[in-house]
Amino acid sequence: MEGAEFRSIPVDAIQPNPRQPRTEFDEDDMAELIHSVREIGVLQPVVVREVDEGQYELVMGERRWRATKASRRREIPAIVRFTADDNLLRDALLENIHRSQLNPLEEAAAYRQLLDDFNCTQDELASRIGRSRPQISNTLRLMKLPPAVQRRVAAGVLSSGHARALLGLSTPEEMEELAKRIVAEGLSVRATEEAVTLAHQGASNGVSRGTNRLPSTARYQQLDEYAEALTDRLDTQVKITLGAKKGRIAIDFGSIEDLHRLMEIIGEQQRVS
């Protein structure tokens, strides 16, 4: 690796990256890693940068560093990189994203910090980290959830699909109320989306939310499969709803350029000005 060297470093001489986007560490996974480190050591070096003589800051490998401390090993193998401050968050984010270790809220917060720190657009960020523009946009929307719902998403109680569906409601109170029902009743994402649709219909007809009934999830099983297939094909969120007399397909796009991309995939070459 250019601009780097390998060293064995005292564990206590390393401090975590204060801008590390990941805040949650699975206890079972950590216990397994601690046991592995205690028995055979650290097989993959952590990556650090020197911030003062003999003092280092983590760039990558916080789980390995934590496990080494917990196993009471005194030293850890490390690659010392000469990394500028403005590269630290990007490096940590890329490592965690590509290892699928960030929960949706941590990922959203990291995207927001990258956008602010590097003063770039979502399209530029998508290009730099290898993510699609709609994926970044949809993830950032999760930060609009009320705190109580965000905590459920961060804990893995609610999926990002549930969270995006909840954003269709008008008020934080409605979002929190439906989030509780999702957990209590084990509602699927499809059932949640239909509950949101019914809430809008009830509001427009002057009907109390309490009188709305959730539709049977079995009725929409095939619609779920179609929506997932279109989401994968178009690389953006696709929703399919079915009413008494007609259905609807909703396709999310983040910008006119993203719309052009979708139209080209679908087969329509004419651009919208």
Buried (B, 14 or more C-beta within 10 A) or exposed (E): EEEBEEBEBEBEBBEEBEBBBBEEEEEEEBEEBBEBBBEEEBEEBBBBBBEEEEBBBBBBBBBBBBBBBBBEBEBBBBBBBEBEEEEBBBBBBBBBBEEEBBBBBBBBBBBBBBBEBBEBEBBBBBEEBEBBBBBBBBBBBBEBBBEEBBBBBBEEEBBBBBBBBBBBBEEBEBBBBBBEBBEEEEBBBBBBBBBBBBBEEBBEEEEEBEEBEEBEBEEBEEBBEEBBEBBEEBBBBBBBBBEEEEEEEEBBBBBEEBBBBBBEEEEEEEEEE
